Amino acid sequence: MLDIFRRALMCAQVQLMEKEARSADILIHPFHCGSTWFDFENYERYIESGRAAAEAALPAIRDLFSNSTPMNHETPVQHSGVGRHAA
């Protein structure tokens, strides 16, 4: 029963994330193979993945701030692969 609840919650979270991602100017997505939702002991590798993804996104973030045209949610900046790296 707990597993069914966890899966339903995860499905709702994924749907919300996809909705929010469509309106983002820049999406930073740290990618880490072999992770599980209950891996609390190896948090340092997830922090490092997030840090590396954020650093990879810095040029796109700087471009967004240096852009003279104000951004809105109808014209998101597309940066393919920003923040994705192999673990």
PyMOL Python script that loads the backbone (N, CA, C, O; Angstrom):
from pymol import cmd

cmd.read_pdbstr("""\
ATOM      1  N   MET A   1       0.822  -1.189   0.000  1.00  0.00           N
ATOM      2  CA  MET A   1       0.000   0.000   0.000  1.00  0.00           C
ATOM      3  C   MET A   1       0.872   1.261   0.000  1.00  0.00           C
ATOM      4  O   MET A   1       0.559   2.232  -0.689  1.00  0.00           O
ATOM      5  N   LEU A   2       1.939   1.246   0.755  1.00  0.00           N
ATOM      6  CA  LEU A   2       2.835   2.395   0.811  1.00  0.00           C
ATOM      7  C   LEU A   2       3.498   2.639  -0.539  1.00  0.00           C
ATOM      8  O   LEU A   2       3.686   3.788  -0.939  1.00  0.00           O
ATOM      9  N   ASP A   3       3.851   1.578  -1.237  1.00  0.00           N
ATOM     10  CA  ASP A   3       4.466   1.713  -2.557  1.00  0.00           C
ATOM     11  C   ASP A   3       3.499   2.328  -3.565  1.00  0.00           C
ATOM     12  O   ASP A   3       3.911   3.126  -4.407  1.00  0.00           O
ATOM     13  N   ILE A   4       2.242   1.973  -3.492  1.00  0.00           N
ATOM     14  CA  ILE A   4       1.224   2.557  -4.386  1.00  0.00           C
ATOM     15  C   ILE A   4       1.091   4.051  -4.110  1.00  0.00           C
ATOM     16  O   ILE A   4       1.022   4.854  -5.040  1.00  0.00           O
ATOM     17  N   PHE A   5       1.056   4.419  -2.841  1.00  0.00           N
ATOM     18  CA  PHE A   5       0.979   5.835  -2.484  1.00  0.00           C
ATOM     19  C   PHE A   5       2.207   6.588  -2.983  1.00  0.00           C
ATOM     20  O   PHE A   5       2.083   7.691  -3.517  1.00  0.00           O
ATOM     21  N   ARG A   6       3.390   6.003  -2.813  1.00  0.00           N
ATOM     22  CA  ARG A   6       4.636   6.648  -3.254  1.00  0.00           C
ATOM     23  C   ARG A   6       4.626   6.854  -4.757  1.00  0.00           C
ATOM     24  O   ARG A   6       5.026   7.913  -5.240  1.00  0.00           O
ATOM     25  N   ARG A   7       4.171   5.851  -5.503  1.00  0.00           N
ATOM     26  CA  ARG A   7       4.119   5.981  -6.972  1.00  0.00           C
ATOM     27  C   ARG A   7       3.116   7.036  -7.410  1.00  0.00           C
ATOM     28  O   ARG A   7       3.389   7.784  -8.348  1.00  0.00           O
ATOM     29  N   ALA A   8       1.969   7.115  -6.759  1.00  0.00           N
ATOM     30  CA  ALA A   8       0.971   8.131  -7.094  1.00  0.00           C
ATOM     31  C   ALA A   8       1.523   9.527  -6.813  1.00  0.00           C
ATOM     32  O   ALA A   8       1.325  10.446  -7.607  1.00  0.00           O
ATOM     33  N   LEU A   9       2.207   9.684  -5.698  1.00  0.00           N
ATOM     34  CA  LEU A   9       2.806  10.971  -5.361  1.00  0.00           C
ATOM     35  C   LEU A   9       3.885  11.345  -6.370  1.00  0.00           C
ATOM     36  O   LEU A   9       3.967  12.499  -6.790  1.00  0.00           O
ATOM     37  N   MET A  10       4.706  10.384  -6.759  1.00  0.00           N
ATOM     38  CA  MET A  10       5.761  10.641  -7.733  1.00  0.00           C
ATOM     39  C   MET A  10       5.165  11.052  -9.087  1.00  0.00           C
ATOM     40  O   MET A  10       5.696  11.939  -9.754  1.00  0.00           O
ATOM     41  N   CYS A  11       4.084  10.419  -9.482  1.00  0.00           N
ATOM     42  CA  CYS A  11       3.429  10.767 -10.749  1.00  0.00           C
ATOM     43  C   CYS A  11       2.930  12.215 -10.710  1.00  0.00           C
ATOM     44  O   CYS A  11       3.094  12.955 -11.679  1.00  0.00           O
ATOM     45  N   ALA A  12       2.328  12.612  -9.602  1.00  0.00           N
ATOM     46  CA  ALA A  12       1.845  13.988  -9.466  1.00  0.00           C
ATOM     47  C   ALA A  12       3.005  14.976  -9.497  1.00  0.00           C
ATOM     48  O   ALA A  12       2.894  16.045 -10.098  1.00  0.00           O
ATOM     49  N   GLN A  13       4.114  14.625  -8.854  1.00  0.00           N
ATOM     50  CA  GLN A  13       5.282  15.505  -8.845  1.00  0.00           C
ATOM     51  C   GLN A  13       5.856  15.661 -10.248  1.00  0.00           C
ATOM     52  O   GLN A  13       6.244  16.762 -10.639  1.00  0.00           O
ATOM     53  N   VAL A  14       5.914  14.582 -11.002  1.00  0.00           N
ATOM     54  CA  VAL A  14       6.452  14.638 -12.366  1.00  0.00           C
ATOM     55  C   VAL A  14       5.563  15.514 -13.245  1.00  0.00           C
ATOM     56  O   VAL A  14       6.068  16.316 -14.030  1.00  0.00           O
ATOM     57  N   GLN A  15       4.266  15.370 -13.121  1.00  0.00           N
ATOM     58  CA  GLN A  15       3.353  16.205 -13.914  1.00  0.00           C
ATOM     59  C   GLN A  15       3.510  17.679 -13.571  1.00  0.00           C
ATOM     60  O   GLN A  15       3.517  18.523 -14.467  1.00  0.00           O
ATOM     61  N   LEU A  16       3.634  17.998 -12.292  1.00  0.00           N
ATOM     62  CA  LEU A  16       3.831  19.391 -11.879  1.00  0.00           C
ATOM     63  C   LEU A  16       5.166  19.921 -12.397  1.00  0.00           C
ATOM     64  O   LEU A  16       5.246  21.056 -12.866  1.00  0.00           O
ATOM     65  N   MET A  17       6.211  19.101 -12.314  1.00  0.00           N
ATOM     66  CA  MET A  17       7.524  19.511 -12.790  1.00  0.00           C
ATOM     67  C   MET A  17       7.495  19.795 -14.297  1.00  0.00           C
ATOM     68  O   MET A  17       8.061  20.790 -14.750  1.00  0.00           O
ATOM     69  N   GLU A  18       6.844  18.934 -15.066  1.00  0.00           N
ATOM     70  CA  GLU A  18       6.758  19.143 -16.514  1.00  0.00           C
ATOM     71  C   GLU A  18       6.005  20.429 -16.836  1.00  0.00           C
ATOM     72  O   GLU A  18       6.393  21.157 -17.750  1.00  0.00           O
ATOM     73  N   LYS A  19       4.951  20.714 -16.110  1.00  0.00           N
ATOM     74  CA  LYS A  19       4.186  21.950 -16.334  1.00  0.00           C
ATOM     75  C   LYS A  19       5.049  23.172 -16.048  1.00  0.00           C
ATOM     76  O   LYS A  19       5.076  24.113 -16.842  1.00  0.00           O
ATOM     77  N   GLU A  20       5.743  23.164 -14.938  1.00  0.00           N
ATOM     78  CA  GLU A  20       6.595  24.291 -14.575  1.00  0.00           C
ATOM     79  C   GLU A  20       7.782  24.431 -15.526  1.00  0.00           C
ATOM     80  O   GLU A  20       8.194  25.550 -15.831  1.00  0.00           O
ATOM     81  N   ALA A  21       8.328  23.334 -15.990  1.00  0.00           N
ATOM     82  CA  ALA A  21       9.485  23.364 -16.892  1.00  0.00           C
ATOM     83  C   ALA A  21       9.130  24.012 -18.227  1.00  0.00           C
ATOM     84  O   ALA A  21       9.975  24.667 -18.837  1.00  0.00           O
ATOM     85  N   ARG A  22       7.902  23.842 -18.687  1.00  0.00           N
ATOM     86  CA  ARG A  22       7.491  24.445 -19.963  1.00  0.00           C
ATOM     87  C   ARG A  22       7.521  25.968 -19.909  1.00  0.00           C
ATOM     88  O   ARG A  22       7.695  26.615 -20.942  1.00  0.00           O
ATOM     89  N   SER A  23       7.356  26.552 -18.725  1.00  0.00           N
ATOM     90  CA  SER A  23       7.345  28.011 -18.628  1.00  0.00           C
ATOM     91  C   SER A  23       8.676  28.584 -18.142  1.00  0.00           C
ATOM     92  O   SER A  23       8.783  29.792 -17.933  1.00  0.00           O
ATOM     93  N   ALA A  24       9.681  27.744 -17.961  1.00  0.00           N
ATOM     94  CA  ALA A  24      10.971  28.215 -17.456  1.00  0.00           C
ATOM     95  C   ALA A  24      11.797  28.851 -18.566  1.00  0.00           C
ATOM     96  O   ALA A  24      11.748  28.409 -19.714  1.00  0.00           O
ATOM     97  N   ASP A  25      12.549  29.877 -18.227  1.00  0.00           N
ATOM     98  CA  ASP A  25      13.480  30.476 -19.175  1.00  0.00           C
ATOM     99  C   ASP A  25      14.691  29.559 -19.362  1.00  0.00           C
ATOM    100  O   ASP A  25      15.176  29.384 -20.480  1.00  0.00           O
ATOM    101  N   ILE A  26      15.167  28.987 -18.282  1.00  0.00           N
ATOM    102  CA  ILE A  26      16.298  28.049 -18.316  1.00  0.00           C
ATOM    103  C   ILE A  26      15.966  26.911 -17.369  1.00  0.00           C
ATOM    104  O   ILE A  26      15.502  27.135 -16.251  1.00  0.00           O
ATOM    105  N   LEU A  27      16.206  25.695 -17.821  1.00  0.00           N
ATOM    106  CA  LEU A  27      15.956  24.520 -17.003  1.00  0.00           C
ATOM    107  C   LEU A  27      17.288  23.856 -16.679  1.00  0.00           C
ATOM    108  O   LEU A  27      18.018  23.436 -17.577  1.00  0.00           O
ATOM    109  N   ILE A  28      17.593  23.769 -15.411  1.00  0.00           N
ATOM    110  CA  ILE A  28      18.818  23.099 -14.961  1.00  0.00           C
ATOM    111  C   ILE A  28      18.406  21.727 -14.457  1.00  0.00           C
ATOM    112  O   ILE A  28      17.633  21.596 -13.508  1.00  0.00           O
ATOM    113  N   HIS A  29      18.937  20.719 -15.108  1.00  0.00           N
ATOM    114  CA  HIS A  29      18.532  19.353 -14.780  1.00  0.00           C
ATOM    115  C   HIS A  29      19.753  18.499 -14.484  1.00  0.00           C
ATOM    116  O   HIS A  29      20.364  17.958 -15.406  1.00  0.00           O
ATOM    117  N   PRO A  30      20.121  18.368 -13.209  1.00  0.00           N
ATOM    118  CA  PRO A  30      21.226  17.471 -12.890  1.00  0.00           C
ATOM    119  C   PRO A  30      20.801  16.039 -13.175  1.00  0.00           C
ATOM    120  O   PRO A  30      19.696  15.625 -12.823  1.00  0.00           O
ATOM    121  N   PHE A  31      21.667  15.306 -13.800  1.00  0.00           N
ATOM    122  CA  PHE A  31      21.346  13.938 -14.186  1.00  0.00           C
ATOM    123  C   PHE A  31      22.339  13.011 -13.509  1.00  0.00           C
ATOM    124  O   PHE A  31      23.553  13.197 -13.600  1.00  0.00           O
ATOM    125  N   HIS A  32      21.806  12.019 -12.835  1.00  0.00           N
ATOM    126  CA  HIS A  32      22.681  11.088 -12.135  1.00  0.00           C
ATOM    127  C   HIS A  32      22.137   9.677 -12.314  1.00  0.00           C
ATOM    128  O   HIS A  32      21.044   9.368 -11.840  1.00  0.00           O
ATOM    129  N   CYS A  33      22.881   8.831 -12.987  1.00  0.00           N
ATOM    130  CA  CYS A  33      22.472   7.438 -13.208  1.00  0.00           C
ATOM    131  C   CYS A  33      22.609   6.636 -11.917  1.00  0.00           C
ATOM    132  O   CYS A  33      23.474   6.909 -11.085  1.00  0.00           O
ATOM    133  N   GLY A  34      21.765   5.677 -11.775  1.00  0.00           N
ATOM    134  CA  GLY A  34      21.879   4.763 -10.648  1.00  0.00           C
ATOM    135  C   GLY A  34      21.403   5.305  -9.322  1.00  0.00           C
ATOM    136  O   GLY A  34      21.763   4.766  -8.276  1.00  0.00           O
ATOM    137  N   SER A  35      20.608   6.352  -9.332  1.00  0.00           N
ATOM    138  CA  SER A  35      20.126   6.908  -8.070  1.00  0.00           C
ATOM    139  C   SER A  35      18.749   6.331  -7.738  1.00  0.00           C
ATOM    140  O   SER A  35      18.006   5.911  -8.626  1.00  0.00           O
ATOM    141  N   THR A  36      18.432   6.319  -6.474  1.00  0.00           N
ATOM    142  CA  THR A  36      17.119   5.882  -6.003  1.00  0.00           C
ATOM    143  C   THR A  36      16.557   6.953  -5.078  1.00  0.00           C
ATOM    144  O   THR A  36      17.305   7.752  -4.515  1.00  0.00           O
ATOM    145  N   TRP A  37      15.266   6.966  -4.927  1.00  0.00           N
ATOM    146  CA  TRP A  37      14.621   7.990  -4.107  1.00  0.00           C
ATOM    147  C   TRP A  37      14.965   7.834  -2.630  1.00  0.00           C
ATOM    148  O   TRP A  37      14.821   8.787  -1.864  1.00  0.00           O
ATOM    149  N   PHE A  38      15.409   6.670  -2.222  1.00  0.00           N
ATOM    150  CA  PHE A  38      15.694   6.427  -0.811  1.00  0.00           C
ATOM    151  C   PHE A  38      17.191   6.416  -0.492  1.00  0.00           C
ATOM    152  O   PHE A  38      17.590   5.957   0.578  1.00  0.00           O
ATOM    153  N   ASP A  39      18.010   6.911  -1.398  1.00  0.00           N
ATOM    154  CA  ASP A  39      19.457   6.950  -1.177  1.00  0.00           C
ATOM    155  C   ASP A  39      19.828   8.225  -0.430  1.00  0.00           C
ATOM    156  O   ASP A  39      20.118   9.254  -1.041  1.00  0.00           O
ATOM    157  N   PHE A  40      19.816   8.146   0.890  1.00  0.00           N
ATOM    158  CA  PHE A  40      20.122   9.305   1.725  1.00  0.00           C
ATOM    159  C   PHE A  40      21.580   9.328   2.167  1.00  0.00           C
ATOM    160  O   PHE A  40      22.050  10.333   2.701  1.00  0.00           O
ATOM    161  N   GLU A  41      22.288   8.243   1.952  1.00  0.00           N
ATOM    162  CA  GLU A  41      23.669   8.149   2.425  1.00  0.00           C
ATOM    163  C   GLU A  41      24.683   8.765   1.465  1.00  0.00           C
ATOM    164  O   GLU A  41      25.761   9.181   1.891  1.00  0.00           O
ATOM    165  N   ASN A  42      24.355   8.828   0.187  1.00  0.00           N
ATOM    166  CA  ASN A  42      25.294   9.314  -0.826  1.00  0.00           C
ATOM    167  C   ASN A  42      24.930  10.704  -1.315  1.00  0.00           C
ATOM    168  O   ASN A  42      25.059  11.011  -2.500  1.00  0.00           O
ATOM    169  N   TYR A  43      24.476  11.537  -0.398  1.00  0.00           N
ATOM    170  CA  TYR A  43      24.002  12.867  -0.766  1.00  0.00           C
ATOM    171  C   TYR A  43      25.083  13.719  -1.414  1.00  0.00           C
ATOM    172  O   TYR A  43      24.764  14.603  -2.209  1.00  0.00           O
ATOM    173  N   GLU A  44      26.352  13.478  -1.097  1.00  0.00           N
ATOM    174  CA  GLU A  44      27.431  14.312  -1.637  1.00  0.00           C
ATOM    175  C   GLU A  44      27.503  14.218  -3.160  1.00  0.00           C
ATOM    176  O   GLU A  44      27.779  15.220  -3.819  1.00  0.00           O
ATOM    177  N   ARG A  45      27.261  13.037  -3.733  1.00  0.00           N
ATOM    178  CA  ARG A  45      27.323  12.933  -5.194  1.00  0.00           C
ATOM    179  C   ARG A  45      26.159  13.657  -5.858  1.00  0.00           C
ATOM    180  O   ARG A  45      26.293  14.144  -6.981  1.00  0.00           O
ATOM    181  N   TYR A  46      25.011  13.734  -5.172  1.00  0.00           N
ATOM    182  CA  TYR A  46      23.881  14.474  -5.735  1.00  0.00           C
ATOM    183  C   TYR A  46      24.115  15.987  -5.644  1.00  0.00           C
ATOM    184  O   TYR A  46      23.741  16.733  -6.549  1.00  0.00           O
ATOM    185  N   ILE A  47      24.723  16.422  -4.570  1.00  0.00           N
ATOM    186  CA  ILE A  47      25.082  17.835  -4.448  1.00  0.00           C
ATOM    187  C   ILE A  47      26.075  18.207  -5.538  1.00  0.00           C
ATOM    188  O   ILE A  47      25.944  19.259  -6.163  1.00  0.00           O
ATOM    189  N   GLU A  48      27.066  17.355  -5.772  1.00  0.00           N
ATOM    190  CA  GLU A  48      28.058  17.619  -6.818  1.00  0.00           C
ATOM    191  C   GLU A  48      27.410  17.642  -8.203  1.00  0.00           C
ATOM    192  O   GLU A  48      27.770  18.474  -9.035  1.00  0.00           O
ATOM    193  N   SER A  49      26.463  16.742  -8.459  1.00  0.00           N
ATOM    194  CA  SER A  49      25.759  16.751  -9.743  1.00  0.00           C
ATOM    195  C   SER A  49      24.987  18.051  -9.935  1.00  0.00           C
ATOM    196  O   SER A  49      24.985  18.620 -11.027  1.00  0.00           O
ATOM    197  N   GLY A  50      24.336  18.518  -8.883  1.00  0.00           N
ATOM    198  CA  GLY A  50      23.615  19.787  -8.950  1.00  0.00           C
ATOM    199  C   GLY A  50      24.542  20.962  -9.163  1.00  0.00           C
ATOM    200  O   GLY A  50      24.239  21.871  -9.937  1.00  0.00           O
ATOM    201  N   ARG A  51      25.678  20.944  -8.475  1.00  0.00           N
ATOM    202  CA  ARG A  51      26.657  22.016  -8.631  1.00  0.00           C
ATOM    203  C   ARG A  51      27.199  22.057 -10.061  1.00  0.00           C
ATOM    204  O   ARG A  51      27.304  23.127 -10.659  1.00  0.00           O
ATOM    205  N   ALA A  52      27.542  20.889 -10.603  1.00  0.00           N
ATOM    206  CA  ALA A  52      28.068  20.831 -11.973  1.00  0.00           C
ATOM    207  C   ALA A  52      27.013  21.281 -12.983  1.00  0.00           C
ATOM    208  O   ALA A  52      27.340  21.970 -13.950  1.00  0.00           O
ATOM    209  N   ALA A  53      25.765  20.905 -12.772  1.00  0.00           N
ATOM    210  CA  ALA A  53      24.690  21.323 -13.680  1.00  0.00           C
ATOM    211  C   ALA A  53      24.482  22.831 -13.619  1.00  0.00           C
ATOM    212  O   ALA A  53      24.272  23.469 -14.650  1.00  0.00           O
ATOM    213  N   ALA A  54      24.540  23.402 -12.426  1.00  0.00           N
ATOM    214  CA  ALA A  54      24.386  24.850 -12.279  1.00  0.00           C
ATOM    215  C   ALA A  54      25.547  25.594 -12.934  1.00  0.00           C
ATOM    216  O   ALA A  54      25.340  26.615 -13.589  1.00  0.00           O
ATOM    217  N   GLU A  55      26.764  25.089 -12.760  1.00  0.00           N
ATOM    218  CA  GLU A  55      27.917  25.727 -13.391  1.00  0.00           C
ATOM    219  C   GLU A  55      27.836  25.636 -14.909  1.00  0.00           C
ATOM    220  O   GLU A  55      28.220  26.576 -15.606  1.00  0.00           O
ATOM    221  N   ALA A  56      27.343  24.520 -15.427  1.00  0.00           N
ATOM    222  CA  ALA A  56      27.189  24.384 -16.878  1.00  0.00           C
ATOM    223  C   ALA A  56      26.137  25.345 -17.419  1.00  0.00           C
ATOM    224  O   ALA A  56      26.208  25.753 -18.578  1.00  0.00           O
ATOM    225  N   ALA A  57      25.167  25.707 -16.594  1.00  0.00           N
ATOM    226  CA  ALA A  57      24.093  26.608 -17.016  1.00  0.00           C
ATOM    227  C   ALA A  57      24.464  28.079 -16.880  1.00  0.00           C
ATOM    228  O   ALA A  57      23.729  28.935 -17.374  1.00  0.00           O
ATOM    229  N   LEU A  58      25.568  28.401 -16.232  1.00  0.00           N
ATOM    230  CA  LEU A  58      25.935  29.805 -16.019  1.00  0.00           C
ATOM    231  C   LEU A  58      26.005  30.639 -17.300  1.00  0.00           C
ATOM    232  O   LEU A  58      25.508  31.765 -17.294  1.00  0.00           O
ATOM    233  N   PRO A  59      26.593  30.152 -18.399  1.00  0.00           N
ATOM    234  CA  PRO A  59      26.583  30.972 -19.627  1.00  0.00           C
ATOM    235  C   PRO A  59      25.165  31.311 -20.098  1.00  0.00           C
ATOM    236  O   PRO A  59      24.910  32.436 -20.526  1.00  0.00           O
ATOM    237  N   ALA A  60      24.258  30.361 -20.023  1.00  0.00           N
ATOM    238  CA  ALA A  60      22.874  30.628 -20.441  1.00  0.00           C
ATOM    239  C   ALA A  60      22.204  31.613 -19.498  1.00  0.00           C
ATOM    240  O   ALA A  60      21.419  32.455 -19.934  1.00  0.00           O
ATOM    241  N   ILE A  61      22.505  31.516 -18.215  1.00  0.00           N
ATOM    242  CA  ILE A  61      21.931  32.445 -17.242  1.00  0.00           C
ATOM    243  C   ILE A  61      22.472  33.857 -17.482  1.00  0.00           C
ATOM    244  O   ILE A  61      21.726  34.835 -17.441  1.00  0.00           O
ATOM    245  N   ARG A  62      23.771  33.946 -17.731  1.00  0.00           N
ATOM    246  CA  ARG A  62      24.356  35.263 -18.019  1.00  0.00           C
ATOM    247  C   ARG A  62      23.772  35.857 -19.296  1.00  0.00           C
ATOM    248  O   ARG A  62      23.502  37.056 -19.355  1.00  0.00           O
ATOM    249  N   ASP A  63      23.575  35.020 -20.322  1.00  0.00           N
ATOM    250  CA  ASP A  63      22.957  35.496 -21.565  1.00  0.00           C
ATOM    251  C   ASP A  63      21.553  36.015 -21.305  1.00  0.00           C
ATOM    252  O   ASP A  63      21.142  37.022 -21.882  1.00  0.00           O
ATOM    253  N   LEU A  64      20.830  35.343 -20.453  1.00  0.00           N
ATOM    254  CA  LEU A  64      19.460  35.749 -20.132  1.00  0.00           C
ATOM    255  C   LEU A  64      19.450  37.134 -19.483  1.00  0.00           C
ATOM    256  O   LEU A  64      18.606  37.969 -19.808  1.00  0.00           O
ATOM    257  N   PHE A  65      20.393  37.376 -18.562  1.00  0.00           N
ATOM    258  CA  PHE A  65      20.456  38.669 -17.892  1.00  0.00           C
ATOM    259  C   PHE A  65      21.013  39.772 -18.788  1.00  0.00           C
ATOM    260  O   PHE A  65      20.669  40.941 -18.614  1.00  0.00           O
ATOM    261  N   SER A  66      21.858  39.416 -19.730  1.00  0.00           N
ATOM    262  CA  SER A  66      22.429  40.435 -20.601  1.00  0.00           C
ATOM    263  C   SER A  66      21.530  40.749 -21.789  1.00  0.00           C
ATOM    264  O   SER A  66      21.780  41.714 -22.512  1.00  0.00           O
ATOM    265  N   ASN A  67      20.505  39.963 -21.998  1.00  0.00           N
ATOM    266  CA  ASN A  67      19.561  40.189 -23.086  1.00  0.00           C
ATOM    267  C   ASN A  67      18.812  41.498 -22.839  1.00  0.00           C
ATOM    268  O   ASN A  67      18.237  41.691 -21.768  1.00  0.00           O
ATOM    269  N   SER A  68      18.814  42.393 -23.819  1.00  0.00           N
ATOM    270  CA  SER A  68      18.168  43.694 -23.637  1.00  0.00           C
ATOM    271  C   SER A  68      16.652  43.609 -23.734  1.00  0.00           C
ATOM    272  O   SER A  68      15.962  44.509 -23.256  1.00  0.00           O
ATOM    273  N   THR A  69      16.112  42.549 -24.341  1.00  0.00           N
ATOM    274  CA  THR A  69      14.673  42.374 -24.459  1.00  0.00           C
ATOM    275  C   THR A  69      14.155  41.657 -23.222  1.00  0.00           C
ATOM    276  O   THR A  69      14.653  40.584 -22.883  1.00  0.00           O
ATOM    277  N   PRO A  70      13.165  42.227 -22.540  1.00  0.00           N
ATOM    278  CA  PRO A  70      12.623  41.552 -21.355  1.00  0.00           C
ATOM    279  C   PRO A  70      12.030  40.198 -21.736  1.00  0.00           C
ATOM    280  O   PRO A  70      11.382  40.055 -22.773  1.00  0.00           O
ATOM    281  N   MET A  71      12.266  39.217 -20.882  1.00  0.00           N
ATOM    282  CA  MET A  71      11.746  37.876 -21.128  1.00  0.00           C
ATOM    283  C   MET A  71      10.356  37.755 -20.511  1.00  0.00           C
ATOM    284  O   MET A  71      10.041  38.403 -19.513  1.00  0.00           O
ATOM    285  N   ASN A  72       9.543  36.920 -21.122  1.00  0.00           N
ATOM    286  CA  ASN A  72       8.273  36.555 -20.507  1.00  0.00           C
ATOM    287  C   ASN A  72       8.059  35.068 -20.719  1.00  0.00           C
ATOM    288  O   ASN A  72       8.843  34.417 -21.409  1.00  0.00           O
ATOM    289  N   HIS A  73       7.018  34.536 -20.139  1.00  0.00           N
ATOM    290  CA  HIS A  73       6.809  33.098 -20.201  1.00  0.00           C
ATOM    291  C   HIS A  73       6.368  32.607 -21.573  1.00  0.00           C
ATOM    292  O   HIS A  73       6.392  31.401 -21.820  1.00  0.00           O
ATOM    293  N   GLU A  74       5.970  33.496 -22.468  1.00  0.00           N
ATOM    294  CA  GLU A  74       5.589  33.070 -23.806  1.00  0.00           C
ATOM    295  C   GLU A  74       6.783  32.868 -24.725  1.00  0.00           C
ATOM    296  O   GLU A  74       6.663  32.199 -25.752  1.00  0.00           O
ATOM    297  N   THR A  75       7.937  33.436 -24.371  1.00  0.00           N
ATOM    298  CA  THR A  75       9.117  33.292 -25.217  1.00  0.00           C
ATOM    299  C   THR A  75      10.297  32.772 -24.400  1.00  0.00           C
ATOM    300  O   THR A  75      11.248  33.509 -24.138  1.00  0.00           O
ATOM    301  N   PRO A  76      10.236  31.493 -23.996  1.00  0.00           N
ATOM    302  CA  PRO A  76      11.333  30.960 -23.192  1.00  0.00           C
ATOM    303  C   PRO A  76      12.604  30.792 -24.008  1.00  0.00           C
ATOM    304  O   PRO A  76      12.551  30.557 -25.215  1.00  0.00           O
ATOM    305  N   VAL A  77      13.734  30.914 -23.349  1.00  0.00           N
ATOM    306  CA  VAL A  77      15.025  30.676 -23.977  1.00  0.00           C
ATOM    307  C   VAL A  77      15.254  29.179 -24.017  1.00  0.00           C
ATOM    308  O   VAL A  77      15.112  28.502 -22.998  1.00  0.00           O
ATOM    309  N   GLN A  78      15.606  28.657 -25.172  1.00  0.00           N
ATOM    310  CA  GLN A  78      15.845  27.230 -25.315  1.00  0.00           C
ATOM    311  C   GLN A  78      17.335  26.957 -25.309  1.00  0.00           C
ATOM    312  O   GLN A  78      18.065  27.468 -26.158  1.00  0.00           O
ATOM    313  N   HIS A  79      17.789  26.166 -24.372  1.00  0.00           N
ATOM    314  CA  HIS A  79      19.186  25.748 -24.299  1.00  0.00           C
ATOM    315  C   HIS A  79      19.193  24.239 -24.152  1.00  0.00           C
ATOM    316  O   HIS A  79      19.012  23.723 -23.049  1.00  0.00           O
ATOM    317  N   SER A  80      19.399  23.529 -25.241  1.00  0.00           N
ATOM    318  CA  SER A  80      19.354  22.076 -25.178  1.00  0.00           C
ATOM    319  C   SER A  80      20.540  21.531 -24.419  1.00  0.00           C
ATOM    320  O   SER A  80      21.678  21.954 -24.625  1.00  0.00           O
ATOM    321  N   GLY A  81      20.264  20.593 -23.546  1.00  0.00           N
ATOM    322  CA  GLY A  81      21.311  19.895 -22.819  1.00  0.00           C
ATOM    323  C   GLY A  81      21.948  20.677 -21.690  1.00  0.00           C
ATOM    324  O   GLY A  81      22.928  20.206 -21.113  1.00  0.00           O
ATOM    325  N   VAL A  82      21.444  21.837 -21.352  1.00  0.00           N
ATOM    326  CA  VAL A  82      22.053  22.616 -20.277  1.00  0.00           C
ATOM    327  C   VAL A  82      21.956  21.817 -18.983  1.00  0.00           C
ATOM    328  O   VAL A  82      20.878  21.380 -18.581  1.00  0.00           O
ATOM    329  N   GLY A  83      23.100  21.638 -18.347  1.00  0.00           N
ATOM    330  CA  GLY A  83      23.123  20.991 -17.067  1.00  0.00           C
ATOM    331  C   GLY A  83      23.113  19.480 -17.092  1.00  0.00           C
ATOM    332  O   GLY A  83      23.110  18.859 -16.029  1.00  0.00           O
ATOM    333  N   ARG A  84      23.106  18.870 -18.244  1.00  0.00           N
ATOM    334  CA  ARG A  84      23.102  17.409 -18.296  1.00  0.00           C
ATOM    335  C   ARG A  84      24.522  16.903 -18.494  1.00  0.00           C
ATOM    336  O   ARG A  84      25.260  17.387 -19.353  1.00  0.00           O
ATOM    337  N   HIS A  85      24.877  15.954 -17.708  1.00  0.00           N
ATOM    338  CA  HIS A  85      26.194  15.342 -17.846  1.00  0.00           C
ATOM    339  C   HIS A  85      26.128  13.905 -17.365  1.00  0.00           C
ATOM    340  O   HIS A  85      25.271  13.547 -16.557  1.00  0.00           O
ATOM    341  N   ALA A  86      27.017  13.107 -17.855  1.00  0.00           N
ATOM    342  CA  ALA A  86      27.066  11.705 -17.450  1.00  0.00           C
ATOM    343  C   ALA A  86      27.713  11.593 -16.079  1.00  0.00           C
ATOM    344  O   ALA A  86      28.634  12.338 -15.744  1.00  0.00           O
ATOM    345  N   ALA A  87      27.223  10.670 -15.315  1.00  0.00           N
ATOM    346  CA  ALA A  87      27.769  10.475 -13.961  1.00  0.00           C
ATOM    347  C   ALA A  87      28.989   9.581 -14.004  1.00  0.00           C
ATOM    348  O   ALA A  87      29.586   9.302 -12.965  1.00  0.00           O
TER     349      ALA A  87
END
""", "prot")
cmd.dss("prot")
cmd.show_as("cartoon", "prot")
cmd.util.cbc("prot")
cmd.orient("prot")
